[in-house]
Amino acid sequence: MQIVTTEFPFVWLRYARSPHTDPTHLIDALDALLARRERFVLLTDDAPSGDDYDAGDHELRKQLAKWSKANRAQSREWIPAMIAIEPDATRRVALDAFSGTFAKVWGYPLHAAATRDDGLALAQRLLDEPARGATAANG
């Protein structure tokens, strides 16, 4: 996996273009994103399905799970969502079904969009909304 920040606050996760990623590199990139203290949306247009992982991904998943647990509160504050761009309707339904579990692990929701334009529009709407913590005092 690779994290591409050139379109910040739209941060792209690329899975297929870098199959064997050093977990340390990814953790450092995620830490740097949170250190910016600016809201951003994660997007991907090549999210793997559950059967796309190979044995080499085990250590990466383990390290990312550890990072997500340690950084869940900050992630919730700075990341309104991850958006998977998936043209296949069946896979979008599966992603939507997985969203609750995803949110428990990462601290922010997973949304599925049919097209890149739909995904970017959703990302912009989410970024335009007040941060979750900002409205707590009003409730």
C-alpha positions as CSV (number, residue, x, y, z in Angstrom):
1,M,0.0,0.0,0.0
2,Q,1.1,3.5,-0.7
3,I,-0.3,6.8,0.7
4,V,-0.4,9.7,-1.8
5,T,-0.9,13.1,-0.3
6,T,-0.4,15.3,-3.4
7,E,-4.2,16.2,-3.6
8,F,-4.5,16.9,0.2
9,P,-7.1,17.0,1.8
10,F,-7.9,14.1,-0.5
11,V,-5.4,11.4,0.5
12,W,-5.3,8.4,-1.8
13,L,-4.5,4.9,-0.6
14,R,-3.0,2.8,-3.5
15,Y,-2.9,-0.9,-2.9
16,A,-2.1,-2.5,-6.3
17,R,0.8,-0.2,-7.2
18,S,3.0,-1.2,-4.3
19,P,2.3,-4.7,-3.2
20,H,5.1,-5.1,-0.6
21,T,5.1,-2.1,1.6
22,D,7.3,-1.5,4.6
23,P,4.9,-1.1,7.6
24,T,7.2,1.5,9.1
25,H,6.9,3.7,6.0
26,L,3.1,3.6,6.2
27,I,3.0,4.3,9.9
28,D,5.3,7.3,9.4
29,A,3.1,8.6,6.6
30,L,-0.1,8.2,8.8
31,D,1.6,9.9,11.7
32,A,2.7,12.8,9.5
33,L,-0.9,13.2,8.3
34,L,-2.3,13.4,11.8
35,A,0.5,15.8,12.8
36,R,-0.8,18.3,10.3
37,R,-3.9,18.7,12.5
38,E,-6.0,19.3,9.4
39,R,-9.0,17.3,8.3
40,F,-8.6,15.0,5.4
41,V,-10.5,12.2,3.7
42,L,-8.9,8.8,2.7
43,L,-9.9,7.6,-0.7
44,T,-9.1,4.5,-2.7
45,D,-10.1,3.2,-6.1
46,D,-8.3,-0.1,-5.9
47,A,-9.4,-1.5,-2.5
48,P,-8.6,-5.2,-2.1
49,S,-11.3,-7.7,-1.4
50,G,-10.8,-10.0,1.5
51,D,-9.3,-12.7,-0.7
52,D,-6.7,-10.3,-2.3
53,Y,-4.3,-10.5,0.6
54,D,-1.3,-12.7,0.6
55,A,0.8,-14.0,3.5
56,G,3.2,-11.0,3.2
57,D,0.4,-8.7,4.2
58,H,0.0,-10.2,7.6
59,E,2.7,-8.1,9.3
60,L,1.4,-4.9,7.6
61,R,-2.1,-5.6,8.8
62,K,-0.8,-6.3,12.3
63,Q,1.1,-3.1,12.5
64,L,-1.7,-1.0,11.1
65,A,-4.2,-2.5,13.6
66,K,-1.8,-1.6,16.4
67,W,-1.5,1.9,15.0
68,S,-5.2,2.3,14.6
69,K,-5.8,1.3,18.2
70,A,-3.3,3.8,19.5
71,N,-4.5,6.6,17.2
72,R,-8.3,6.0,17.1
73,A,-9.2,9.3,18.9
74,Q,-7.0,11.4,16.6
75,S,-8.2,9.6,13.6
76,R,-11.8,10.2,14.6
77,E,-11.0,13.9,15.0
78,W,-9.1,14.5,11.7
79,I,-10.5,11.9,9.3
80,P,-14.3,12.2,8.5
81,A,-14.3,9.0,6.4
82,M,-12.6,6.6,4.0
83,I,-14.2,6.4,0.7
84,A,-13.8,3.3,-1.5
85,I,-14.6,4.0,-5.2
86,E,-16.1,0.8,-6.5
87,P,-18.0,0.6,-9.8
88,D,-19.2,-2.9,-9.0
89,A,-22.6,-2.7,-7.2
90,T,-22.1,-6.0,-5.5
91,R,-18.8,-5.0,-4.0
92,R,-20.3,-1.6,-2.9
93,V,-23.0,-3.5,-1.0
94,A,-20.3,-5.6,0.6
95,L,-18.3,-2.5,1.5
96,D,-21.3,-0.9,3.0
97,A,-22.0,-4.0,5.1
98,F,-18.4,-3.9,6.4
99,S,-18.6,-0.2,7.3
100,G,-19.7,-0.8,10.9
101,T,-16.8,-3.1,11.6
102,F,-14.4,-0.8,9.8
103,A,-15.5,2.2,11.9
104,K,-15.0,0.2,15.2
105,V,-11.4,-0.6,14.2
106,W,-10.4,2.7,12.6
107,G,-12.6,5.3,14.4
108,Y,-14.2,6.7,11.2
109,P,-16.7,5.4,8.7
110,L,-16.2,3.6,5.4
111,H,-18.3,4.8,2.5
112,A,-18.6,3.3,-1.0
113,A,-19.0,5.5,-4.1
114,A,-19.7,4.2,-7.7
115,T,-17.5,6.7,-9.5
116,R,-14.5,8.9,-8.8
117,D,-16.6,12.0,-9.2
118,D,-19.2,10.7,-6.7
119,G,-16.4,9.8,-4.3
120,L,-14.7,13.2,-4.5
121,A,-18.1,15.0,-4.2
122,L,-18.8,13.0,-1.0
123,A,-15.3,13.7,0.3
124,Q,-15.8,17.4,-0.2
125,R,-19.3,17.3,1.5
126,L,-17.7,15.5,4.5
127,L,-14.9,18.0,4.7
128,D,-17.3,20.9,4.5
129,E,-19.3,19.6,7.6
130,P,-18.2,20.8,11.0
131,A,-15.7,18.4,12.7
132,R,-17.4,15.9,15.0
133,G,-15.9,17.3,18.1
134,A,-16.9,20.9,17.2
135,T,-20.6,20.3,17.5
136,A,-20.4,18.4,20.8
137,A,-20.7,21.6,22.9
138,N,-23.9,22.6,21.0
139,G,-25.8,19.3,21.8
